[in-house]
Amino acid sequence: MATQIIAVLCEGPHDVAFIVKLLKAIDFRSNENLKINDFPLPINNLLKMEVVKSNVEDLNLQEVRQGLLPINTLEKNSTFIFLYSLGGDKKIIPRKKIIKDFLSFIPNDGEIRSFPSDTQLSILYFFDSDDKGVKKRIDEINSELEELTGVKPFENHKEVKIINQIKFGSYIFTSNESDFGKLEDILIPLMKVGNEEIFDNAIKYIEEHHDIERGKSRDFDKDKSTINIVGQLQKSGSSNVVCISQTDYLSKEKILGDSLCIDIINYLNIFID
């Protein structure tokens, strides 16, 4: 069976937590107890390089923090998925580094291949549309990839393009039947099902007590605050990542019964199969 190595480039840890839930709903399992050397070539060598770099004593703290390691890894059959949280859509440099590393694995003419010929490498972008719209986001991704590969691969999101033997893909989070939106536009309606009173009261609390004068408006996100409040009812003191990952607001049954989740899963399956 061919080996699939898929790097998923996300804006932040909430996106990673959500995608992990989707993948576990289709029977992927965490393999983070696997020794680095036991991951398949060539990703094991890349991980080793990043680990070594993060432990070199003559690096300063900023350089250590720039080590690019996935925050979650999952496996099913011969498919290995590595999920990266890269600190927002403007973090171009770390995304480019990962892509350059993957491109460096592909041998030029006359070079010896450093990993098995039946191993397929893939890179997927996951971005929020926000208020930019899907087309603008795709334009940004195309511009980034053109600089690295000389190719603008995408007309739209949810496509698959092969550049230099690597599969590339992109998925833009939007609200239902809209060109705009973000992950929370998918998450909250789904988490709210069967928990309407809890969510309505959480939203009411925020609306009654949020004071613009006491906070930084650009740091306030009503949807993220809602997820955090309802999450505390089950996981006290936890971050939104834990709320998404471990509370029962987002169950396997809900995921497999939701059209937007199935849309994302079907797209991921193109790279898995």
KOLNU-28864 format. One record per residue (C-alpha): residue in one letter; residue number from 1; x, y, z. Coordinates in steps of 0.5 Angstrom, whole numbers, plus 500, padded with zeros to 3 digits. Each point is the difference from the previous one (the first is absolute). Example, Ala and Ser with C-alpha at 12.3 -4.5 7.8 and 13.67 -1.06 7.14 Angstrom:
2
+--------+-----+-----+-----+-----+
: residu : num :   u :   v :   w :
+--------+-----+-----+-----+-----+
:      a :   1 : 525 : 491 : 516 :
:      s :   2 : 502 : 507 : 498 :
+--------+-----+-----+-----+-----+
***
This chain:
273
+--------+-----+-----+-----+-----+
: residu : num :   u :   v :   w :
+--------+-----+-----+-----+-----+
:      m :   1 : 500 : 500 : 500 :
:      a :   2 : 503 : 507 : 498 :
:      t :   3 : 502 : 505 : 506 :
:      q :   4 : 496 : 506 : 500 :
:      i :   5 : 504 : 506 : 504 :
:      i :   6 : 495 : 506 : 501 :
:      a :   7 : 502 : 507 : 503 :
:      v :   8 : 494 : 504 : 502 :
:      l :   9 : 502 : 507 : 500 :
:      c :  10 : 495 : 504 : 505 :
:      e :  11 : 499 : 507 : 503 :
:      g :  12 : 500 : 498 : 507 :
:      p :  13 : 499 : 494 : 505 :
:      h :  14 : 492 : 501 : 500 :
:      d :  15 : 500 : 498 : 492 :
:      v :  16 : 505 : 494 : 502 :
:      a :  17 : 495 : 498 : 506 :
:      f :  18 : 494 : 500 : 495 :
:      i :  19 : 504 : 496 : 495 :
:      v :  20 : 502 : 495 : 504 :
:      k :  21 : 493 : 499 : 503 :
:      l :  22 : 498 : 499 : 493 :
:      l :  23 : 506 : 495 : 498 :
:      k :  24 : 498 : 496 : 507 :
:      a :  25 : 493 : 500 : 497 :
:      i :  26 : 502 : 496 : 494 :
:      d :  27 : 505 : 495 : 505 :
:      f :  28 : 506 : 504 : 499 :
:      r :  29 : 504 : 499 : 507 :
:      s :  30 : 506 : 504 : 503 :
:      n :  31 : 507 : 497 : 499 :
:      e :  32 : 503 : 505 : 505 :
:      n :  33 : 504 : 494 : 504 :
:      l :  34 : 503 : 498 : 493 :
:      k :  35 : 508 : 501 : 501 :
:      i :  36 : 502 : 505 : 495 :
:      n :  37 : 504 : 495 : 496 :
:      d :  38 : 494 : 496 : 499 :
:      f :  39 : 497 : 505 : 496 :
:      p :  40 : 500 : 499 : 492 :
:      l :  41 : 506 : 503 : 496 :
:      p :  42 : 501 : 505 : 499 :
:      i :  43 : 495 : 504 : 505 :
:      n :  44 : 504 : 496 : 506 :
:      n :  45 : 507 : 504 : 497 :
:      l :  46 : 496 : 506 : 500 :
:      l :  47 : 497 : 499 : 507 :
:      k :  48 : 507 : 498 : 503 :
:      m :  49 : 503 : 507 : 497 :
:      e :  50 : 495 : 504 : 503 :
:      v :  51 : 501 : 497 : 507 :
:      v :  52 : 508 : 500 : 500 :
:      k :  53 : 499 : 508 : 498 :
:      s :  54 : 495 : 501 : 506 :
:      n :  55 : 506 : 497 : 504 :
:      v :  56 : 506 : 503 : 498 :
:      e :  57 : 503 : 504 : 506 :
:      d :  58 : 502 : 506 : 496 :
:      l :  59 : 494 : 502 : 497 :
:      n :  60 : 496 : 506 : 503 :
:      l :  61 : 493 : 499 : 503 :
:      q :  62 : 497 : 503 : 493 :
:      e :  63 : 503 : 495 : 496 :
:      v :  64 : 498 : 494 : 504 :
:      r :  65 : 493 : 503 : 500 :
:      q :  66 : 501 : 499 : 492 :
:      g :  67 : 500 : 493 : 500 :
:      l :  68 : 495 : 497 : 496 :
:      l :  69 : 497 : 494 : 503 :
:      p :  70 : 493 : 498 : 499 :
:      i :  71 : 495 : 500 : 506 :
:      n :  72 : 496 : 494 : 498 :
:      t :  73 : 502 : 494 : 496 :
:      l :  74 : 495 : 495 : 498 :
:      e :  75 : 500 : 493 : 496 :
:      k :  76 : 496 : 495 : 497 :
:      n :  77 : 502 : 494 : 496 :
:      s :  78 : 506 : 503 : 496 :
:      t :  79 : 498 : 507 : 500 :
:      f :  80 : 504 : 505 : 505 :
:      i :  81 : 497 : 507 : 501 :
:      f :  82 : 504 : 506 : 503 :
:      l :  83 : 496 : 506 : 503 :
:      y :  84 : 504 : 506 : 501 :
:      s :  85 : 497 : 507 : 503 :
:      l :  86 : 504 : 505 : 497 :
:      g :  87 : 497 : 506 : 504 :
:      g :  88 : 495 : 504 : 495 :
:      d :  89 : 500 : 501 : 493 :
:      k :  90 : 505 : 505 : 499 :
:      k :  91 : 505 : 495 : 503 :
:      i :  92 : 503 : 499 : 493 :
:      i :  93 : 507 : 498 : 502 :
:      p :  94 : 499 : 494 : 504 :
:      r :  95 : 495 : 497 : 494 :
:      k :  96 : 505 : 502 : 495 :
:      k :  97 : 505 : 496 : 504 :
:      i :  98 : 496 : 494 : 500 :
:      i :  99 : 499 : 500 : 493 :
:      k : 100 : 507 : 501 : 498 :
:      d : 101 : 502 : 494 : 504 :
:      f : 102 : 495 : 496 : 497 :
:      l : 103 : 502 : 502 : 493 :
:      s : 104 : 507 : 499 : 502 :
:      f : 105 : 498 : 492 : 501 :
:      i : 106 : 499 : 500 : 492 :
:      p : 107 : 506 : 498 : 496 :
:      n : 108 : 502 : 504 : 494 :
:      d : 109 : 502 : 496 : 494 :
:      g : 110 : 506 : 495 : 501 :
:      e : 111 : 499 : 500 : 508 :
:      i : 112 : 499 : 494 : 504 :
:      r : 113 : 493 : 500 : 504 :
:      s : 114 : 501 : 501 : 507 :
:      f : 115 : 493 : 496 : 502 :
:      p : 116 : 496 : 495 : 497 :
:      s : 117 : 497 : 501 : 493 :
:      d : 118 : 493 : 498 : 503 :
:      t : 119 : 500 : 505 : 505 :
:      q : 120 : 495 : 506 : 498 :
:      l : 121 : 501 : 507 : 503 :
:      s : 122 : 495 : 505 : 501 :
:      i : 123 : 499 : 507 : 503 :
:      l : 124 : 493 : 503 : 501 :
:      y : 125 : 498 : 507 : 502 :
:      f : 126 : 494 : 501 : 505 :
:      f : 127 : 499 : 508 : 501 :
:      d : 128 : 494 : 504 : 502 :
:      s : 129 : 496 : 504 : 495 :
:      d : 130 : 499 : 505 : 505 :
:      d : 131 : 497 : 507 : 496 :
:      k : 132 : 505 : 499 : 494 :
:      g : 133 : 496 : 494 : 497 :
:      v : 134 : 502 : 494 : 497 :
:      k : 135 : 503 : 503 : 493 :
:      k : 136 : 505 : 505 : 504 :
:      r : 137 : 502 : 494 : 505 :
:      i : 138 : 502 : 496 : 493 :
:      d : 139 : 503 : 506 : 497 :
:      e : 140 : 505 : 500 : 506 :
:      i : 141 : 501 : 493 : 500 :
:      n : 142 : 502 : 500 : 493 :
:      s : 143 : 505 : 506 : 501 :
:      e : 144 : 503 : 496 : 505 :
:      l : 145 : 501 : 494 : 496 :
:      e : 146 : 502 : 503 : 494 :
:      e : 147 : 506 : 503 : 504 :
:      l : 148 : 502 : 493 : 502 :
:      t : 149 : 498 : 496 : 494 :
:      g : 150 : 499 : 505 : 494 :
:      v : 151 : 493 : 497 : 500 :
:      k : 152 : 493 : 503 : 501 :
:      p : 153 : 496 : 494 : 502 :
:      f : 154 : 493 : 501 : 502 :
:      e : 155 : 494 : 503 : 496 :
:      n : 156 : 496 : 499 : 507 :
:      h : 157 : 501 : 496 : 506 :
:      k : 158 : 498 : 493 : 501 :
:      e : 159 : 505 : 498 : 494 :
:      v : 160 : 506 : 496 : 500 :
:      k : 161 : 506 : 502 : 496 :
:      i : 162 : 506 : 496 : 499 :
:      i : 163 : 507 : 504 : 500 :
:      n : 164 : 506 : 497 : 499 :
:      q : 165 : 497 : 493 : 502 :
:      i : 166 : 497 : 503 : 507 :
:      k : 167 : 493 : 501 : 500 :
:      f : 168 : 497 : 507 : 502 :
:      g : 169 : 493 : 501 : 503 :
:      s : 170 : 497 : 506 : 504 :
:      y : 171 : 493 : 500 : 504 :
:      i : 172 : 497 : 507 : 502 :
:      f : 173 : 496 : 500 : 506 :
:      t : 174 : 493 : 504 : 498 :
:      s : 175 : 493 : 500 : 504 :
:      n : 176 : 495 : 496 : 496 :
:      e : 177 : 498 : 502 : 493 :
:      s : 178 : 505 : 506 : 501 :
:      d : 179 : 506 : 503 : 497 :
:      f : 180 : 502 : 503 : 506 :
:      g : 181 : 501 : 497 : 508 :
:      k : 182 : 505 : 496 : 504 :
:      l : 183 : 501 : 494 : 504 :
:      e : 184 : 495 : 502 : 505 :
:      d : 185 : 494 : 501 : 495 :
:      i : 186 : 501 : 492 : 499 :
:      l : 187 : 501 : 498 : 508 :
:      i : 188 : 495 : 504 : 504 :
:      p : 189 : 494 : 498 : 496 :
:      l : 190 : 502 : 493 : 500 :
:      m : 191 : 502 : 500 : 508 :
:      k : 192 : 494 : 504 : 501 :
:      v : 193 : 495 : 494 : 498 :
:      g : 194 : 497 : 497 : 506 :
:      n : 195 : 503 : 505 : 504 :
:      e : 196 : 496 : 506 : 498 :
:      e : 197 : 499 : 503 : 507 :
:      i : 198 : 507 : 500 : 502 :
:      f : 199 : 502 : 503 : 494 :
:      d : 200 : 495 : 506 : 501 :
:      n : 201 : 501 : 501 : 507 :
:      a : 202 : 508 : 500 : 498 :
:      i : 203 : 499 : 505 : 495 :
:      k : 204 : 495 : 504 : 504 :
:      y : 205 : 505 : 501 : 506 :
:      i : 206 : 505 : 502 : 495 :
:      e : 207 : 495 : 506 : 497 :
:      e : 208 : 499 : 502 : 507 :
:      h : 209 : 507 : 500 : 503 :
:      h : 210 : 505 : 502 : 494 :
:      d : 211 : 502 : 507 : 501 :
:      i : 212 : 504 : 503 : 494 :
:      e : 213 : 504 : 505 : 505 :
:      r : 214 : 503 : 494 : 504 :
:      g : 215 : 503 : 496 : 495 :
:      k : 216 : 503 : 501 : 493 :
:      s : 217 : 495 : 499 : 495 :
:      r : 218 : 504 : 497 : 495 :
:      d : 219 : 502 : 494 : 505 :
:      f : 220 : 492 : 499 : 501 :
:      d : 221 : 497 : 495 : 496 :
:      k : 222 : 493 : 498 : 502 :
:      d : 223 : 500 : 493 : 497 :
:      k : 224 : 506 : 498 : 503 :
:      s : 225 : 498 : 503 : 507 :
:      t : 226 : 493 : 496 : 499 :
:      i : 227 : 504 : 493 : 499 :
:      n : 228 : 504 : 502 : 506 :
:      i : 229 : 495 : 501 : 505 :
:      v : 230 : 496 : 494 : 498 :
:      g : 231 : 506 : 496 : 500 :
:      q : 232 : 501 : 501 : 507 :
:      l : 233 : 494 : 497 : 502 :
:      q : 234 : 503 : 493 : 498 :
:      k : 235 : 508 : 502 : 501 :
:      s : 236 : 501 : 505 : 505 :
:      g : 237 : 506 : 505 : 498 :
:      s : 238 : 501 : 497 : 493 :
:      s : 239 : 502 : 503 : 494 :
:      n : 240 : 495 : 500 : 494 :
:      v : 241 : 505 : 495 : 497 :
:      v : 242 : 498 : 495 : 505 :
:      c : 243 : 493 : 502 : 500 :
:      i : 244 : 500 : 499 : 493 :
:      s : 245 : 504 : 493 : 501 :
:      q : 246 : 497 : 497 : 506 :
:      t : 247 : 493 : 503 : 501 :
:      d : 248 : 493 : 496 : 498 :
:      y : 249 : 498 : 506 : 496 :
:      l : 250 : 503 : 498 : 494 :
:      s : 251 : 499 : 492 : 499 :
:      k : 252 : 501 : 495 : 495 :
:      e : 253 : 493 : 499 : 499 :
:      k : 254 : 499 : 508 : 498 :
:      i : 255 : 506 : 500 : 496 :
:      l : 256 : 498 : 495 : 496 :
:      g : 257 : 493 : 503 : 499 :
:      d : 258 : 502 : 507 : 498 :
:      s : 259 : 501 : 502 : 493 :
:      l : 260 : 506 : 505 : 501 :
:      c : 261 : 504 : 494 : 504 :
:      i : 262 : 498 : 495 : 495 :
:      d : 263 : 503 : 505 : 494 :
:      i : 264 : 506 : 501 : 504 :
:      i : 265 : 501 : 493 : 501 :
:      n : 266 : 499 : 498 : 493 :
:      y : 267 : 505 : 505 : 498 :
:      l : 268 : 505 : 497 : 505 :
:      n : 269 : 498 : 493 : 497 :
:      i : 270 : 503 : 502 : 493 :
:      f : 271 : 507 : 500 : 503 :
:      i : 272 : 499 : 494 : 505 :
:      d : 273 : 498 : 495 : 494 :
+--------+-----+-----+-----+-----+
***
